[in-house]
C-alpha cells in the first residue's frame, strides 16, 4: 500500500512522504478475524493481514523554498492496519526517526554538503529533535473514499493530516 502524507516536515521544510506498507496474507493472524475486499475494482481480497515493518518504508521528499530539495527513506518500527467491511477502517504507523536515510544526489561536498551532514541537521532541535523524539507516528482516524485522515505526530506535536490516493496492489502473497 502506498500513502502520501502532505507537510511531513513541520518546520521550514515543505515535504511529501510516501508510506509503502508490505502486508502478508500468511503467517500470524491479525488481531481482527475479518476478511475483506480492499479495492472492488482490483478484486483484492484481504484477510489475516500482518504488516511487515522490515519490508515497509516511508519515502520522504523535502523542498526548501524552491531552492533545493532532498529525498530519502525512513524505516517503520511498528504498523497495524485494520480492515472492516471491505475497506481500511483504522491503522497506526510508527516511524523510526533514527533511520533517516537520504537517497538523492543533491549535495556539494566542495561546499561541505553531504548526506551525513543533512541527517545530522535534520536530527537537531531545529527540525526533528531525534534524540528527544526518536519516533513519529500516523494514526488513521477515518477514511474518506481513497484517502485516510488521521493524526500525524512529529516531535510530540500532533496535527490532523490527510493521506490521499491510497492504492492497494497484490503481488503473490504480499499486498
C-alpha positions, 0 to 999 in steps of 0.5 A, spaced: 500 500 500 502 506 498 500 513 502 502 520 501 502 524 507 502 532 505 507 537 510 511 531 513 516 536 515 513 541 520 518 546 520 521 550 514 521 544 510 515 543 505 515 535 504 511 529 501 512 522 504 510 516 501 508 510 506 509 503 502 506 498 507 508 490 505 502 486 508 502 478 508 496 474 507 500 468 511 503 467 517 500 470 524 493 472 524 491 479 525 488 481 531 481 482 527 478 475 524 475 479 518 476 478 511 475 483 506 475 486 499 480 492 499 479 495 492 472 492 488 475 494 482 482 490 483 478 484 486 483 484 492 481 480 497 484 481 504 484 477 510 489 475 516 493 481 514 500 482 518 504 488 516 511 487 515 515 493 518 522 490 515 519 490 508 515 497 509 518 504 508 516 511 508 519 515 502 520 522 504 521 528 499 523 535 502 523 542 498 526 548 501 523 554 498 524 552 491 531 552 492 533 545 493 530 539 495 532 532 498 529 525 498 530 519 502 527 513 506 525 512 513 524 505 516 517 503 520 518 500 527 511 498 528 504 498 523 497 495 524 492 496 519 485 494 520 480 492 515 472 492 516 467 491 511 471 491 505 475 497 506 481 500 511 477 502 517 483 504 522 491 503 522 497 506 526 504 507 523 510 508 527 516 511 524 523 510 526 526 517 526 533 514 527 533 511 520 533 517 516 536 515 510 537 520 504 537 517 497 538 523 492 544 526 489 543 533 491 549 535 495 556 539 494 561 536 498 566 542 495 561 546 499 561 541 505 554 538 503 553 531 504 548 526 506 551 525 513 551 532 514 543 533 512 541 527 517 545 530 522 541 537 521 535 534 520 536 530 527 537 537 531 532 541 535 531 545 529 527 540 525 526 533 528 529 533 535 531 525 534 534 524 540 528 527 544 523 524 539 526 518 536 519 516 533 513 519 529 507 516 528 500 516 523 494 514 526 488 513 521 482 516 524 477 515 518 477 514 511 474 518 506 473 514 499 481 513 497 484 517 502 485 516 510 485 522 515 488 521 521 493 524 526 500 525 524 505 526 530 512 529 529 516 531 535 510 530 540 506 535 536 500 532 533 496 535 527 490 532 523 493 530 516 490 527 510 493 521 506 490 521 499 490 516 493 491 510 497 492 504 492 492 497 494 496 492 489 497 484 490 503 481 488 503 473 490 502 473 497 504 480 499 499 486 498 
